[in-house]
């Protein structure tokens, strides 16, 4: 964790997988936990008038699949119809080939 660009806490606890101690240089997928973080930030941006839940994704990420059909609100509610990338064969293949590679990050 950092504040104003300065590290406050750098720690690793537990195991990254059975029998393998976690270290601070490992990368971990936090799964669905990030959805609530991003939704909270999005709602703060809505409250400040910066964005609208009705804004199309294409305003911000024009090359995303179906970007002109999906709203920020749908993304936040997990109702966009965009599939989870984790079960996709390419993701699994990349993860097996290079567990810390860019696809995983």
PyMOL CGO cylinders between C-alpha atoms (Angstrom):
from pymol import cmd
from pymol.cgo import CYLINDER

trace = [
    CYLINDER, 0.00, 0.00, 0.00, 1.24, 3.49, -0.72, 0.3, 1, 1, 1, 1, 1, 1,
    CYLINDER, 1.24, 3.49, -0.72, 0.28, 7.05, 0.10, 0.3, 1, 1, 1, 1, 1, 1,
    CYLINDER, 0.28, 7.05, 0.10, 1.57, 10.09, -1.77, 0.3, 1, 1, 1, 1, 1, 1,
    CYLINDER, 1.57, 10.09, -1.77, 3.95, 7.82, -3.69, 0.3, 1, 1, 1, 1, 1, 1,
    CYLINDER, 3.95, 7.82, -3.69, 5.57, 6.43, -0.54, 0.3, 1, 1, 1, 1, 1, 1,
    CYLINDER, 5.57, 6.43, -0.54, 5.23, 2.79, 0.48, 0.3, 1, 1, 1, 1, 1, 1,
    CYLINDER, 5.23, 2.79, 0.48, 3.37, 2.40, 3.75, 0.3, 1, 1, 1, 1, 1, 1,
    CYLINDER, 3.37, 2.40, 3.75, 3.08, -1.38, 3.83, 0.3, 1, 1, 1, 1, 1, 1,
    CYLINDER, 3.08, -1.38, 3.83, 4.77, -4.03, 1.75, 0.3, 1, 1, 1, 1, 1, 1,
    CYLINDER, 4.77, -4.03, 1.75, 3.99, -7.48, 3.04, 0.3, 1, 1, 1, 1, 1, 1,
    CYLINDER, 3.99, -7.48, 3.04, 3.02, -10.97, 1.95, 0.3, 1, 1, 1, 1, 1, 1,
    CYLINDER, 3.02, -10.97, 1.95, 1.27, -13.48, 4.14, 0.3, 1, 1, 1, 1, 1, 1,
    CYLINDER, 1.27, -13.48, 4.14, 0.13, -17.05, 3.68, 0.3, 1, 1, 1, 1, 1, 1,
    CYLINDER, 0.13, -17.05, 3.68, 0.65, -19.26, 0.69, 0.3, 1, 1, 1, 1, 1, 1,
    CYLINDER, 0.65, -19.26, 0.69, 0.30, -18.43, -2.99, 0.3, 1, 1, 1, 1, 1, 1,
    CYLINDER, 0.30, -18.43, -2.99, -0.62, -22.06, -3.53, 0.3, 1, 1, 1, 1, 1, 1,
    CYLINDER, -0.62, -22.06, -3.53, -0.33, -25.12, -1.32, 0.3, 1, 1, 1, 1, 1, 1,
    CYLINDER, -0.33, -25.12, -1.32, 3.15, -25.25, 0.13, 0.3, 1, 1, 1, 1, 1, 1,
    CYLINDER, 3.15, -25.25, 0.13, 4.43, -22.13, -1.66, 0.3, 1, 1, 1, 1, 1, 1,
    CYLINDER, 4.43, -22.13, -1.66, 4.90, -19.09, 0.59, 0.3, 1, 1, 1, 1, 1, 1,
    CYLINDER, 4.90, -19.09, 0.59, 3.60, -15.81, -0.80, 0.3, 1, 1, 1, 1, 1, 1,
    CYLINDER, 3.60, -15.81, -0.80, 6.17, -13.09, -1.52, 0.3, 1, 1, 1, 1, 1, 1,
    CYLINDER, 6.17, -13.09, -1.52, 5.79, -9.39, -2.27, 0.3, 1, 1, 1, 1, 1, 1,
    CYLINDER, 5.79, -9.39, -2.27, 7.00, -9.78, -5.86, 0.3, 1, 1, 1, 1, 1, 1,
    CYLINDER, 7.00, -9.78, -5.86, 4.22, -12.23, -6.82, 0.3, 1, 1, 1, 1, 1, 1,
    CYLINDER, 4.22, -12.23, -6.82, 1.15, -11.21, -8.81, 0.3, 1, 1, 1, 1, 1, 1,
    CYLINDER, 1.15, -11.21, -8.81, -2.29, -12.35, -7.71, 0.3, 1, 1, 1, 1, 1, 1,
    CYLINDER, -2.29, -12.35, -7.71, -5.66, -12.20, -9.37, 0.3, 1, 1, 1, 1, 1, 1,
    CYLINDER, -5.66, -12.20, -9.37, -8.11, -10.74, -6.90, 0.3, 1, 1, 1, 1, 1, 1,
    CYLINDER, -8.11, -10.74, -6.90, -11.15, -12.03, -8.73, 0.3, 1, 1, 1, 1, 1, 1,
    CYLINDER, -11.15, -12.03, -8.73, -14.55, -10.49, -8.11, 0.3, 1, 1, 1, 1, 1, 1,
    CYLINDER, -14.55, -10.49, -8.11, -13.30, -8.39, -5.19, 0.3, 1, 1, 1, 1, 1, 1,
    CYLINDER, -13.30, -8.39, -5.19, -12.19, -5.71, -7.64, 0.3, 1, 1, 1, 1, 1, 1,
    CYLINDER, -12.19, -5.71, -7.64, -15.75, -5.28, -8.96, 0.3, 1, 1, 1, 1, 1, 1,
    CYLINDER, -15.75, -5.28, -8.96, -16.88, -3.57, -5.75, 0.3, 1, 1, 1, 1, 1, 1,
    CYLINDER, -16.88, -3.57, -5.75, -13.79, -1.32, -5.73, 0.3, 1, 1, 1, 1, 1, 1,
    CYLINDER, -13.79, -1.32, -5.73, -14.35, -0.23, -9.32, 0.3, 1, 1, 1, 1, 1, 1,
    CYLINDER, -14.35, -0.23, -9.32, -18.10, 0.22, -8.83, 0.3, 1, 1, 1, 1, 1, 1,
    CYLINDER, -18.10, 0.22, -8.83, -17.47, 2.43, -5.79, 0.3, 1, 1, 1, 1, 1, 1,
    CYLINDER, -17.47, 2.43, -5.79, -15.03, 4.58, -7.76, 0.3, 1, 1, 1, 1, 1, 1,
    CYLINDER, -15.03, 4.58, -7.76, -17.50, 4.76, -10.64, 0.3, 1, 1, 1, 1, 1, 1,
    CYLINDER, -17.50, 4.76, -10.64, -20.28, 5.94, -8.32, 0.3, 1, 1, 1, 1, 1, 1,
    CYLINDER, -20.28, 5.94, -8.32, -17.96, 8.60, -6.91, 0.3, 1, 1, 1, 1, 1, 1,
    CYLINDER, -17.96, 8.60, -6.91, -17.30, 9.79, -10.47, 0.3, 1, 1, 1, 1, 1, 1,
    CYLINDER, -17.30, 9.79, -10.47, -21.07, 9.83, -11.12, 0.3, 1, 1, 1, 1, 1, 1,
    CYLINDER, -21.07, 9.83, -11.12, -21.64, 11.88, -7.94, 0.3, 1, 1, 1, 1, 1, 1,
    CYLINDER, -21.64, 11.88, -7.94, -19.00, 14.39, -9.04, 0.3, 1, 1, 1, 1, 1, 1,
    CYLINDER, -19.00, 14.39, -9.04, -20.64, 14.71, -12.47, 0.3, 1, 1, 1, 1, 1, 1,
    CYLINDER, -20.64, 14.71, -12.47, -17.59, 13.37, -14.28, 0.3, 1, 1, 1, 1, 1, 1,
    CYLINDER, -17.59, 13.37, -14.28, -19.38, 10.40, -15.86, 0.3, 1, 1, 1, 1, 1, 1,
    CYLINDER, -19.38, 10.40, -15.86, -22.88, 8.98, -16.13, 0.3, 1, 1, 1, 1, 1, 1,
    CYLINDER, -22.88, 8.98, -16.13, -23.98, 5.40, -15.60, 0.3, 1, 1, 1, 1, 1, 1,
    CYLINDER, -23.98, 5.40, -15.60, -25.64, 5.74, -19.02, 0.3, 1, 1, 1, 1, 1, 1,
    CYLINDER, -25.64, 5.74, -19.02, -22.35, 6.59, -20.77, 0.3, 1, 1, 1, 1, 1, 1,
    CYLINDER, -22.35, 6.59, -20.77, -21.38, 4.02, -23.38, 0.3, 1, 1, 1, 1, 1, 1,
    CYLINDER, -21.38, 4.02, -23.38, -18.09, 2.19, -22.87, 0.3, 1, 1, 1, 1, 1, 1,
    CYLINDER, -18.09, 2.19, -22.87, -17.12, 3.39, -26.36, 0.3, 1, 1, 1, 1, 1, 1,
    CYLINDER, -17.12, 3.39, -26.36, -16.62, 6.90, -24.94, 0.3, 1, 1, 1, 1, 1, 1,
    CYLINDER, -16.62, 6.90, -24.94, -13.69, 5.58, -22.92, 0.3, 1, 1, 1, 1, 1, 1,
    CYLINDER, -13.69, 5.58, -22.92, -12.56, 2.34, -24.58, 0.3, 1, 1, 1, 1, 1, 1,
    CYLINDER, -12.56, 2.34, -24.58, -13.70, 2.55, -28.21, 0.3, 1, 1, 1, 1, 1, 1,
    CYLINDER, -13.70, 2.55, -28.21, -12.06, -0.71, -29.29, 0.3, 1, 1, 1, 1, 1, 1,
    CYLINDER, -12.06, -0.71, -29.29, -13.66, -2.86, -26.57, 0.3, 1, 1, 1, 1, 1, 1,
    CYLINDER, -13.66, -2.86, -26.57, -16.07, -5.53, -27.86, 0.3, 1, 1, 1, 1, 1, 1,
    CYLINDER, -16.07, -5.53, -27.86, -19.64, -4.15, -28.06, 0.3, 1, 1, 1, 1, 1, 1,
    CYLINDER, -19.64, -4.15, -28.06, -18.38, -0.85, -26.62, 0.3, 1, 1, 1, 1, 1, 1,
    CYLINDER, -18.38, -0.85, -26.62, -21.15, 1.09, -28.35, 0.3, 1, 1, 1, 1, 1, 1,
    CYLINDER, -21.15, 1.09, -28.35, -23.82, -1.20, -26.86, 0.3, 1, 1, 1, 1, 1, 1,
    CYLINDER, -23.82, -1.20, -26.86, -22.70, -1.42, -23.22, 0.3, 1, 1, 1, 1, 1, 1,
    CYLINDER, -22.70, -1.42, -23.22, -23.02, 1.28, -20.54, 0.3, 1, 1, 1, 1, 1, 1,
    CYLINDER, -23.02, 1.28, -20.54, -20.85, 1.95, -17.52, 0.3, 1, 1, 1, 1, 1, 1,
    CYLINDER, -20.85, 1.95, -17.52, -23.86, 1.10, -15.35, 0.3, 1, 1, 1, 1, 1, 1,
    CYLINDER, -23.86, 1.10, -15.35, -24.16, -2.31, -16.98, 0.3, 1, 1, 1, 1, 1, 1,
    CYLINDER, -24.16, -2.31, -16.98, -20.51, -2.98, -16.30, 0.3, 1, 1, 1, 1, 1, 1,
    CYLINDER, -20.51, -2.98, -16.30, -20.93, -1.99, -12.65, 0.3, 1, 1, 1, 1, 1, 1,
    CYLINDER, -20.93, -1.99, -12.65, -23.98, -4.22, -12.25, 0.3, 1, 1, 1, 1, 1, 1,
    CYLINDER, -23.98, -4.22, -12.25, -22.31, -7.10, -14.11, 0.3, 1, 1, 1, 1, 1, 1,
    CYLINDER, -22.31, -7.10, -14.11, -25.18, -7.11, -16.61, 0.3, 1, 1, 1, 1, 1, 1,
    CYLINDER, -25.18, -7.11, -16.61, -23.24, -6.09, -19.73, 0.3, 1, 1, 1, 1, 1, 1,
    CYLINDER, -23.24, -6.09, -19.73, -23.19, -9.55, -21.30, 0.3, 1, 1, 1, 1, 1, 1,
    CYLINDER, -23.19, -9.55, -21.30, -19.41, -9.32, -21.69, 0.3, 1, 1, 1, 1, 1, 1,
    CYLINDER, -19.41, -9.32, -21.69, -18.06, -12.74, -20.72, 0.3, 1, 1, 1, 1, 1, 1,
    CYLINDER, -18.06, -12.74, -20.72, -15.52, -13.32, -17.98, 0.3, 1, 1, 1, 1, 1, 1,
    CYLINDER, -15.52, -13.32, -17.98, -12.07, -13.68, -19.55, 0.3, 1, 1, 1, 1, 1, 1,
    CYLINDER, -12.07, -13.68, -19.55, -10.83, -16.24, -17.01, 0.3, 1, 1, 1, 1, 1, 1,
    CYLINDER, -10.83, -16.24, -17.01, -12.56, -19.31, -18.47, 0.3, 1, 1, 1, 1, 1, 1,
    CYLINDER, -12.56, -19.31, -18.47, -11.50, -18.35, -22.01, 0.3, 1, 1, 1, 1, 1, 1,
    CYLINDER, -11.50, -18.35, -22.01, -9.12, -20.92, -23.58, 0.3, 1, 1, 1, 1, 1, 1,
    CYLINDER, -9.12, -20.92, -23.58, -6.49, -18.30, -24.52, 0.3, 1, 1, 1, 1, 1, 1,
    CYLINDER, -6.49, -18.30, -24.52, -6.36, -16.97, -20.97, 0.3, 1, 1, 1, 1, 1, 1,
    CYLINDER, -6.36, -16.97, -20.97, -5.94, -20.47, -19.55, 0.3, 1, 1, 1, 1, 1, 1,
    CYLINDER, -5.94, -20.47, -19.55, -3.23, -21.28, -22.12, 0.3, 1, 1, 1, 1, 1, 1,
    CYLINDER, -3.23, -21.28, -22.12, -1.36, -18.04, -21.36, 0.3, 1, 1, 1, 1, 1, 1,
    CYLINDER, -1.36, -18.04, -21.36, -1.67, -18.62, -17.61, 0.3, 1, 1, 1, 1, 1, 1,
    CYLINDER, -1.67, -18.62, -17.61, -0.21, -22.13, -17.88, 0.3, 1, 1, 1, 1, 1, 1,
    CYLINDER, -0.21, -22.13, -17.88, 2.58, -20.98, -20.20, 0.3, 1, 1, 1, 1, 1, 1,
    CYLINDER, 2.58, -20.98, -20.20, 3.55, -17.88, -18.21, 0.3, 1, 1, 1, 1, 1, 1,
    CYLINDER, 3.55, -17.88, -18.21, 1.74, -17.55, -14.84, 0.3, 1, 1, 1, 1, 1, 1,
    CYLINDER, 1.74, -17.55, -14.84, 3.08, -14.03, -14.20, 0.3, 1, 1, 1, 1, 1, 1,
    CYLINDER, 3.08, -14.03, -14.20, 2.74, -12.78, -17.76, 0.3, 1, 1, 1, 1, 1, 1,
    CYLINDER, 2.74, -12.78, -17.76, 0.85, -9.73, -19.02, 0.3, 1, 1, 1, 1, 1, 1,
    CYLINDER, 0.85, -9.73, -19.02, -2.41, -11.58, -19.72, 0.3, 1, 1, 1, 1, 1, 1,
    CYLINDER, -2.41, -11.58, -19.72, -2.67, -12.46, -16.06, 0.3, 1, 1, 1, 1, 1, 1,
    CYLINDER, -2.67, -12.46, -16.06, -1.93, -8.98, -14.74, 0.3, 1, 1, 1, 1, 1, 1,
]
cmd.load_cgo(trace, "trace")
